[in-house]
């Protein structure tokens, strides 16, 4: 199973806390950030270290501002959303 699921479970309270993110920037939610860090950026041989060329800036004037690929962000958001739905459907919120 995707290891982000466990991280999402640990961070579920942050998903529900409206003060933990800006509503116009849901990708800044700490649960999503924790899933991304744990699954893609931690460890000596992390995805980020192995495939650094995948992370590029969309701003030509700021090439040092690396961005997360949309598909990777979508995977993390889906993991957190799934964990939220499981908690909601099983009354474990």
C-alpha positions in Angstrom: 0.0 0.0 0.0 1.1 3.5 -0.7 3.1 4.7 2.4 1.4 8.1 2.2 -1.8 6.5 3.4 -0.3 6.1 6.9 1.0 9.6 6.9 -2.4 10.9 5.8 -4.0 9.1 8.7 -1.6 10.8 11.1 -2.3 14.2 9.6 -6.1 13.8 9.2 -6.8 16.4 11.9 -4.9 18.9 9.8 -7.1 18.2 6.8 -10.2 19.0 8.9 -8.7 22.1 10.5 -9.7 25.1 8.3 -7.0 27.2 9.9 -4.2 25.0 8.7 -4.4 26.0 5.1 -5.5 28.8 2.8 -8.7 28.0 1.0 -7.3 29.3 -2.3 -4.1 27.2 -1.9 -5.2 23.8 -0.7 -1.8 22.3 -1.8 -0.3 24.1 1.2 -2.2 21.9 3.6 0.2 20.3 6.1 -1.3 16.8 5.4 -0.5 17.0 1.7 3.0 18.5 2.4 3.7 15.6 4.9 2.7 13.0 2.4 4.9 14.6 -0.3 7.9 14.8 2.1 7.5 11.3 3.4 6.9 9.6 0.1 9.1 11.5 -2.3 11.7 13.6 -0.4 12.9 11.6 2.6 15.7 9.1 2.7 19.1 9.0 1.3 17.9 7.7 -2.1 14.7 9.7 -2.4 12.7 10.3 -5.5 13.7 13.9 -5.4 17.4 13.1 -5.2 17.2 10.5 -8.0 15.0 12.5 -10.4 15.8 16.1 -9.7 15.4 17.1 -13.3 11.6 16.4 -13.0 11.3 19.4 -10.6 11.4 22.5 -12.7 10.4 26.1 -12.4 7.6 27.4 -14.5 9.1 30.9 -14.2 12.0 31.6 -16.5 13.1 34.5 -14.2 13.2 32.2 -11.2 14.7 28.9 -12.3 15.8 28.1 -8.7 12.2 27.8 -7.6 11.6 24.2 -8.2 8.0 23.0 -8.4 6.3 19.7 -7.7 4.9 18.1 -10.9 1.1 18.3 -11.0 0.7 14.5 -11.1 2.8 14.1 -7.9 0.6 16.7 -6.1 -2.5 15.0 -7.4 -1.3 11.7 -6.0 -0.7 13.2 -2.6 -4.0 15.0 -2.6 -5.8 11.8 -3.6 -4.1 9.9 -0.7 -5.2 12.5 1.8 -8.8 12.7 0.4 -9.1 8.9 0.4 -8.1 8.8 4.1 -10.6 11.6 4.8 -13.4 9.7 3.1 -12.6 6.4 4.9 -12.7 8.3 8.2 -16.0 9.9 7.3 -17.6 6.7 6.1 -16.5 4.7 9.1 -17.4 7.4 11.6 -13.8 7.7 12.9 -13.4 11.4 12.5 
